[in-house]
Amino acid sequence: MSRLTLPPQATQVGLAVDVAAFAMHAGELRVLLVQRGQLPHARAWALPGGFVHPGEELHEAALRELRTETTVELEPRHLEQFFTFGEVNRDPRGRIVSVAHLAVLPHGTVRVSGGGHTLGAEWVPAHQPPRLAFDHQAILDRALARLQLRLEYANLALEFLPDTFTLPELQGVYEAILNRKLDKRNFRKRLLAQGTLTPSGERRSGVGRPAQLYRRAKGTRTPAL
């Protein structure tokens, strides 16, 4: 059997991961960014990410970079690969291919701070981020499109909420991801017809009539594609 050899003109390719991590904060969809501390693009904002270590699985690299660069210790509620970015000139350091991951972190405020070689970390509005380094705006745009697509055929919106929630809270997640308002009556009718929700038997007190709390129906976990 002949031995496989690379052609003389073959170039080395670096393998990296980038993570678009989302969470809901005060009714707004936010994405987690870090401020780079090194060249290239020093002091610019970027998605958490870095090179994959030898023998390291891709999802392990994504979790490691997320933890190292933002000091987030919580496990994502959802993590999936969604696209590979390999344009020739996407990184001035050389030919680097990045496997992009989409992550959903637990609801509420997740404290973050810069770690590793980053100067800081912040949650910023996902639909109105600052100027991003490299091709990270393209990565974020595709991550948002993936998130919106997952609303149509999966239960990903539920990963942004606690175990029990009201229908207005769920509608708020949909509106934050889609970046537009939805008709309340049509939304309730469509969601309840899907069979993915079940009443928890509890109500939440507040202004006016106590709101019915719902939970995810058994056997309807979000598929990890």
Disulfide bonds with the S-S distance in Angstrom:
none
